[in-house]
């Protein structure tokens, strides 16, 4: 037998969760072709790995990294993902991606791209259809494997513009063929962002009709669900489960977490209690046996899985989520162009109405009425819950890492006015971290344990590929952090089980065939690492640190990272299309 590469006698974590074992791994033509004693075999390259371990490349089931692939500097922007061992990511989440470009609604799409990318993308986005987008992104070569979901939010906007009403039959009949075209051209399913405008305007009738199209193409239905608030989380999950059952499609719930939301006076008391607990713990840590608030929801997921219903969940090992500032504003204030949105913020009377919506709105189910949106986190968690993640202008970079209460104190403004004025100065290009206390809080981290370690929860980055501002530490350390802290250091789960949750589990949940395992016939997406040295020095305040302990990263049998560093010229990735899975 002859091989392109042989890994010599590493400790093999094969992605199944089983106890690791030692053997050689032979690679030829991009795939694993043998696992066994290959000491007598010929090979173009032998990599001594006796003191190392190997596992499947990490599969990120929830990313927005495809938003950088059209840029000439994409390989540089996505370097942190490759260096941490992500060999495949799934993009197009939360109902948005770079295509198809709507002939009815093009301006709105490009204004959305502008918020996340800090500038006009029209010179770089040269396609119209979903299939043309995939071809254009793949043409210069990929450093990772990429699969992309059809974006419900953009499909809805194509049919209905920025209207916030429920879709009628005629609207749905416009959406269905556009969704079918995306799936025919390579989308692996459809994503929904039911917490964001315009996805939050949809109802189960609209979603069910579209999910049945996904069924016809053997795709997956993914959802950033309608609410994560404690009083409506169960309803939001049940909505997606019901659609999945009736349409007979696999469903994937994006980053499960639990936000406490109670009636007054308990709401104010709970906010104060969480912040007080955090202060005390950080002054003098003490045993804190936190039972996961998501346990009953995870038990329901486990029951559905045991019954054979194809449902998946993912979660992120971080204390702070991240999104754009306007996600916290009432949906009625976001209609029209960016110019119109900013004009509302500049008008004192309209600004007062927006603040009144935030302060007096009640995020009640189904979160579709003007002042009931569930992303009203200024109301649910307090004005100090949002920390500036990124801005474009030099003069405002001093605010990165500060919340709007802090900014307001320094500028003599209410936190809401500080947020509005910053949005005006940045032409809407403000991204934020959101958290009940502060990014990096160990108390919040402890509350995630039950979700992150659940056997049905895969690990995700939710990466936003910033070219400006402060990225989330997950862009640099998501998988090394999870495996080193939760598995090796704290022993909440075994390292083998942790690797399963980063490899074969997301592959199974999203239907990615022949990936996520080390076995003959699987693609040779591999991470070669030193188990004692695997880890991270990245923090919420200083995120831009590459992980430790990763020696090699292989994508489809090609070396992209080795002990000399990252090799962006080695573009062995594939665009995974529906049918390739």
N, C-alpha and C positions, 0 to 999 in steps of 0.2 A: 504494500500500500504506500502511496505517496500523498503528501499533504503540503499545503501552502505554509501553514503554521502548526506547530505542536506546542501546547503548554505542558511542560514537564512536571508531572506529579503534584499539582496544587491540591489543596483541600477544597473539595467541590461542594458548594451549596447549590443544589441543582434547581432551586426555585419552587420545589414542591412542599417545602417545610420539613422534609425528612432530615435525619441526622446526617451531617456532612461526611464525606468519604474521600480518600485519596485515589487519584488515577490520572492518566494523561488525557488530554483533550485534543483531538485532531480536527483541523479546519481546512476545508477546500471549497473553492468557488462560493465563498460567502456563507457557507453553512457548516454546522458541526456534523462531521461525518463519522466520527468514532470517539468513544469514551472507553478507555481500557489501557492495557500495556502496549505502548507504541514505541518502546525503546529500540526496536529493530527497524522501525519504519523510516522512510526517507522524508525529508521536509526541507522546504526552502529556508525556513526560519524556525529555530527552537528557542523557546523562552524558558529559562530555568525558573521554576516556580515552587520549589520544594518548601520554601519558607513563607509562601504566600497562599492566599485563598482566591477562588474565582466564583463568581455568581453571574446570573443573567444580568444584562444591562437593565437599569431601572426604567420603568414605564410610567410616565407621568400622565394620569388620566384626565387632568384638568389644568390646562395651560392656555395662555394667550400669546405664546411665543411666536406663533405664526405671523403676528402683527409686525415682526421685524424682518421676515424672510424676503420681502421685496426690496430691501435696502442693499446698496452695494457693500455696506459694512456689517451685513448680517452675521457673518462668521465671528466677528469680533464681539458683537452685542451678545450673542448666544454662547460665547466661550464658557461663562460660569456654569451653564447647564451641562455642557459636555464634560467639563472637568469634574463635576460631582457624580458623573456616571449615568446621566440620563441619555439613553440611546434611542428612545422613542417618546414622542409626546403627542397628545391629542389636543388640537386647537379648535377654534370655532365655538368655544363655550359661551354660556350666558346669552345666547341668541345673537352674537355678533361675530363677524370676521371680515376679511378684506373683499368678499364677493358673495354673490353676484352684485354688480353695480346696477342699481335700478335706473332705468330711463325716466321714471316718474319722480324719483326721490334722491337723485345723485347728490345734490347740495347738502342735504341733511347727513348723508353717509360721510362725506368728506369732512364735514364739520366735526363729526364724532371722531374720525381718525385723527384729526388735528389736535383734539384734547389730549389723546394718549401719546402722540408722537411729536408734539411740540412745533408743528409746522405743516404747511400744505403738502399733501401727498399726491397731488394730481399728476405731477411729472413722472412719478414712480409707479403709480397704479394705472396700468395701460390696458387692462382687460375689461370685459363686460360680464361674461358668464362664469359660473363656478368652475367649469372644466378648463376654461382659458386661464383662470387664476392658478389652478393646480399646475398646469403646464408651465406658466411663467415662473412660479416659485421654484419649480423643480429644475428648470433649464440651466441655471448656473452651477448646479450641484448642491447637495445637502450634506451637512455634517452629521445629521441625525435623521432617523426615520420620523416621518410626520404623517398623521392622519387628521383630517379636518371634518367637522360636523357642519351640516347645513344650518344657517342662522335664522331661527324663527323670527327674532325681532326685526331683522332686515327684510325678510319675506313679508311680514305683516305691514311694514312701512311702505313696501312697494305697492301693496294693494290699497292701503288706507292712509298713507301719509302720516301726519302726526295726530290723527283723530283718536280720541280717547274712548269712543263708544265701543260697545260690543260689536263684533263682526257679524254681518248679515250673510245670508247664503251666497249672494253675489260676490262678496268680498272673499269668502272662503274658496269660491270657485276660481278666483284669481290666484290665491295662494297655492292651491294644490298642484297645479302644473309647474309652477316655479320650483316648489319643493321637489317634485318628481324629477325635474331636470337636474337639480343639484345632486340627487341620489344617483341618477343615471350616469352623471359625469364623474362620480367618484366619492361623494360624501359618504361617510360610514354611518350616518344617522342624522338626527336633528337635535339641536340644543335649544333650550328655552331659558330665558332670564325672567322669571315670573315675579321677581322682586323689583325689576327695573322697568322704566318706561321704554318701549311700548308694550313689552311682554305682560306687564301687570294688568293691562287693559283686557286681556283675553279671558275667555271662560272655558269650561270643560267641553262645551260643544265644539268650539273652534279647535281646541287642542286635540280632541278625540278624532275629528275628521283628518287632521294632519298626521296624527299618530298612525292612522290606518294606511296612509300613504307610506309611512316609514315601514310598516309591516309588510307591504307589498314588495319592498326592496330589501327585506331581511336586515333592516338597520336597527340602531339602538336609539332610544328616546332619553336624552339627558336633561336634567333640570336643576338650575339654581332656583330652588323652590320659592313659593310666594311669601313665606315668612319663616324666620327662625326665632321669633318671640315665643316665650314660654307658654302663652295662652293660646297660640294658634299654630305652633309647630306641628302638632299631630294632625291637624286639619290639612296643612300644606303637604305633608307627606302622603296622607291618604288620597289627596287629589291626584297625585302622580301615580300612586299604586293603582287607583281605580282606572285611570287612563291606560296604564300598561296592561291591566287584565282585560279590559274591554277591547283594546286594539290588538292584543296578543303580541306585544313588543317587549323586549328587555328594557328596563329602566335603570337609570343611574342618577342618584341624588348627589348633587354637588356639595361638597364640604359641609358635612353635618356639624352644627354647633347649636348652642342653647343660649338665648339672650333673656335674662329675667325681665318680665313685664307684668306688673301687678296693678291693681286699682289703688288709688290713693286712700289712706296715707302710706300704704305698704310700698308703693313704688319709690317714693322719696326715701323711706327708711332703708329699703334694700340697696339703693345707690350709695347711701351713706355707710351702710354696713360693709359693703364690698370694699370701698375705699379705705375705711378704718382698718379692716382686716389686712389689707395689703400693706398699709403703713406699719402696723404692729409686726407683721411677719418679716418685713424687710429690715426693721430695726433689730429684731431678735427672733430668728426662725424658731418655730416650734412644730411638733408633730401635727399634721393637718390631714386627717383621714377623710378626704373628700370623695364621696360617692358621686359617680357621674350622673349629672342631671339628664343625660341622654339615654340612660339605661333602659327605660321602658320602650323607647323608640327603637333602640338596637335589638331589644328582645322581639319586637314585632318584625323587624327585618329578618332576624334569625328564623323565626317561625315561617315566614314566607319562603325563605331559601330552602328550609327543610321540606316544605310542600312542593318544591320544584319550580317556584315562580322566579324568573330570572331578574333579580333586583340587586343592584350594587350601590355602595355608598363610598365616598372618599372624604378625606379630612386632611388638614394641614397642621404640622407641628410648629405652630407659631401662636403668639398671644395677640396678634393684631391682624385684622383683615385689611384689605386695601381696595380702593375704588376711586371714582372721580367725585369731587365735591358736590356736583349737582344731583347725585343720587340721593342726597339727604334733603333735597328741596321738593316741595309738592309737585306732582306731575303736571298740574295745570299751568305751572309757571315755566315749564320747559317746552311748551309748544312753539313751533315756528323756528326761525333761523337763530343762530347764535347771536346775531345782532339784536333780534327781538328779545331774547332771553336777557341779554345784558342791559337792554333798555329798561326792562322791568326792574332790574336791580338798581339802576340809576335813578328811577323815579321814586321819590320818598313815599308816596301813597301806596304804590304797588309793593314796595319793599315792606311796608308796614303790614300789608295783607299777607305777604309770604311768611313773615315772622309770626303773625297771628295763627296761620295755618299750622305752623310747626309747634307752637306752644299750646294750642288748644285742640289740635287734631287728635283723633282717637284711632290708633291703628287696629281697627276691628275687621274681622273676616267679612267678606273676601278681599278686603284691601283694594277695591277698585274705585270707590267713590272719591270725590275730590280731596278730602282731608283724612283718608283712612289708610294711606299707603304704609306698608310695614317697614320701609326703609327710613322712616322718620326717627332716626337714631338720636338726633339732638333731643327729641322729646323722651325717648325711651331710656337713654343712657346719660344724658346731660350735655351741656354745651362744651364740656371739656373732653368729650369722647373722640374728637377728630384732631389728628396731628398732621401737619403739612408734610407730605411725602415728596412732592416735587412742584416746582414752578419753573418758568422759562427765563424770566428776567434776572439779571444779576442783582438788582437792588433788593429783590424780595427773597433771595436765597438765605438771608439771615433768619427767615422764619421756618426753614426746614427743620423738622423735629419738634416744633412747638405747637401746642394746641391753641384753639381760637380764644379761649379765656386768657391764656398767657399773652397772646398777641394783643388782645383787647386792653389788657392792663398796661402794656407798654405803649399803646397808641391812644389811650384814653377813650376807648370805644366799648360798646357792648360786643360780646363775642359774635353775635349774628352780623353786626355791621362790619366787624373785622373780616369775617368770611366773605361778605358781599363785596367789600372794597378790594380785597385781594383778588377775587374773581374778575372784577372789572379791570384791574391793573394788568392781569395776566390773560385777558381776553378768553376767560373760561378755562384756561389750561392749568388747573389746580388738581392734583391727585392727593389723596389723604389716606393715612392709616386710621382705623377705628378700633377702639378697645374700651372696656369699662374702666380701666385704670391708666396704664401706660404701656407702650410697647416694651416687651421683655420682662414683664412682671411675672415672677415665679409662682405667685398664687394663682394667676390665671392659667399658667402652664400646668399646674397640678390638676386643674379642673378638666383638662383635656385628656387625661390619662385613659379613662374608660373608653372614650371614643376611639382614640388612636390605636389602642391595643386590641380592639374588638376584631375577631377573626374575619368579619365580613366587610371591614373598612380598609380600603386601599389608601395609599399615601400620595398626596398631590402637592404641587407648588402654587397653583393659581398665578403663575408668573405673568407679570406685566413687563415687557422688555423695554425698560426705560433707556432713553438716550440722554436724559437729563434728570437731576434730582437724586434722591436717595432711594435705592431699591430695597425691597424686602430682603432680609437675610436668606429667605428660602431660595432666592435666585442662585445663591452660592452654596447653600449647605443643607437643603431640605432632607435629602436621603441620607447623607453621612450623619447628620444630626440625629435623625430618627433612629438609625441603626446603632449608633454609638451610645446615645443617652438612654433610650427606652429599652433597648435589648441588652447590649453588652454591659453598660455601667450600672443601670438600675435593676436589670433582670426582670422587668415586668413581663417580657416574653422572651423566648429563645431567639438567638440571632438567626437561626434557620427560619423560624416563623416570621420574624421581621422582614427577611428577604423575600419570603413568599408574598407578603403584603405589598411589596414594592415591585414585584415582577409578574409571577403567574396569575395572581389575583386580578390586577387591573387588565391583563391580557384577556382573561376569561370574561370579566365584566363587560368589556367593550368589543369582544369578538375578534381579537387580533390573533390570527392563526399563526402557529409555529414561531411564537415569540414568548419570552418569559420563562423558558426552561432551558436547562443544559441537557440535551439528549440528541442522538442522531436524527437528522432531518430538520432540526430547528435552526433558524438563522443565528449566526455567530455574533450576536450582540452580547458582549461580555465585559465585566469589570473585574480586573485583577487587583487585589488589595491586600494590605497587611492588617489582619483583624485587630491586633493590639494598638495599631497606630491610626486606625480609621477614626476621624473626628473632625471637629471644626473649631475655629477660633472666632468665627463671625458672631456679631451681636446685632441687636436692633439698632444701636447707635453707630456701630462700625461694621457694616454688613459685607463690605467688598473684600473678603478674604477667601481664597481658595481652600478647599478641604485638605486634610492631611490623610496619608495612608493609602491613597489611590495611585497605583503604579501604571496601570494600562487601562485604556478604554478602547474596545473594539466595536465597530459598527459594521454589520454584515461582513465580518471577517477582515476588515481593514482597520489598521491601527490609527486612532485619532489622538490618543494621549499615550505617551510613554514616559519613562523617567527623564527624558530631555524636555518634556513639556507638551504643549498643545500644538497640533499640526493642522491648521485650518485648511491647508491646501489638499488634505486627504478627504475627499468628499465621497464617502461611501454610502451615505444615507439614501433612503427611498421614500417616495411619496406613496403612502399606502392608500389605495383606493378601494371602494366597495368592490368586492369580488376578489381582491388580493388577500383579503383577511384570512 
